[in-house]
Amino acid sequence: MTAIANGLIGLVALLHLYFLVLEMFLWDTPYGRRTFKLTAEFSAASKALAANQGLYNGFLAAGLIWGLLLGAAGFHVKVFFLSCVIVAGLYGAYTVARKIFFVQALPAIIALVLLHFP
């Protein structure tokens, strides 16, 4: 079960690296605007805010990767960063779009549950 949990944690980390790229580098491009359903004016005006948000997603990914690299000793690191992802996903689902729960929070919840079953 630990291997499955770690695989899912790796997937959550990759998702957050993807979010980093979308928000930091692609926000004000046709792909970024299409992904987030933004107008050109809004994406240009909010580019700095999105980059900041992308940076935070990078920190979440880094923490999850750090936990994975620590192996068994990284249990508490994984729990902490998965919990951060879950809180961010729940907040995003409540304030922005319900879809965020399924893309961000749910994979982290499943990983967190599986992490507790060796």
C-alpha positions in Angstrom: 0.0 0.0 0.0 2.9 2.3 0.7 4.1 2.1 -2.9 0.6 3.0 -4.2 0.4 6.0 -1.7 3.9 7.2 -2.8 2.9 6.8 -6.5 -0.2 9.0 -5.8 1.9 11.5 -3.9 4.2 11.7 -6.9 1.1 12.3 -9.1 0.0 15.1 -6.8 3.5 16.6 -6.9 3.4 16.5 -10.7 0.0 18.1 -10.8 1.3 21.0 -8.7 4.4 21.4 -11.0 1.9 21.6 -13.9 -0.1 24.2 -12.0 3.2 26.1 -11.4 3.9 26.2 -15.1 0.3 27.2 -16.0 0.2 30.0 -13.5 3.8 31.3 -13.7 4.5 31.0 -17.4 1.4 30.2 -19.4 -1.3 32.4 -17.7 -1.2 35.2 -20.3 -1.0 32.9 -23.3 -3.8 31.5 -25.4 -3.4 28.1 -23.7 -3.5 29.6 -20.2 -6.5 31.8 -21.1 -8.3 28.9 -22.6 -7.5 26.7 -19.6 -8.8 29.2 -17.1 -11.5 30.7 -19.3 -9.9 34.2 -19.1 -10.1 37.3 -21.2 -6.9 38.7 -22.5 -7.4 41.8 -20.4 -8.0 39.9 -17.2 -5.0 37.6 -17.7 -2.7 40.5 -18.4 -4.0 42.4 -15.3 -3.7 39.4 -13.0 -0.5 37.9 -14.3 1.6 38.8 -11.3 -1.0 37.4 -8.9 -1.1 34.2 -10.9 2.7 33.9 -10.9 2.6 34.2 -7.1 0.0 31.5 -6.8 2.1 29.3 -9.1 5.1 29.7 -6.9 3.1 28.4 -3.9 2.1 25.4 -6.0 5.8 24.8 -6.6 6.4 24.9 -2.9 3.8 22.2 -2.4 5.3 20.1 -5.1 8.8 20.6 -3.6 7.6 19.5 -0.1 5.9 16.4 -1.5 9.0 15.5 -3.5 11.2 16.1 -0.4 8.9 13.7 1.6 9.2 11.1 -1.1 13.0 11.4 -1.2 13.2 10.9 2.6 11.5 7.5 2.2 10.0 6.1 5.4 11.5 9.0 7.4 9.5 11.4 5.3 6.1 10.3 6.6 5.4 13.4 8.6 6.6 15.7 5.7 4.2 13.9 3.3 1.4 14.2 5.8 2.0 18.0 6.3 2.3 18.8 2.6 -0.7 16.6 1.6 -2.7 18.4 4.3 -1.7 21.7 2.8 -2.8 20.6 -0.6 -6.1 19.4 0.8 -6.8 22.7 2.6 -5.9 24.6 -0.6 -8.1 22.4 -2.7 -11.0 22.7 -0.3 -10.7 26.5 -0.2 -10.4 26.7 -4.0 -13.5 24.4 -4.4 -15.5 26.6 -2.1 -14.3 30.0 -3.4 -13.6 29.4 -7.1 -15.0 26.2 -8.6 -16.2 22.8 -7.3 -14.0 21.1 -10.0 -10.9 22.1 -7.9 -12.0 19.6 -5.2 -11.7 16.7 -7.7 -8.5 17.9 -9.4 -6.5 19.0 -6.3 -8.0 17.9 -3.0 -9.4 14.4 -3.8 -6.1 12.9 -5.0 -4.4 14.3 -1.9 -7.1 12.9 0.4 -6.8 9.5 -1.2 -3.0 9.6 -0.9 -3.2 10.7 2.8 -5.6 7.9 3.6 -3.4 5.3 1.8 -0.3 6.6 3.5 -1.7 5.5 6.8 -2.0 1.8 5.6 1.4 0.1 5.4 
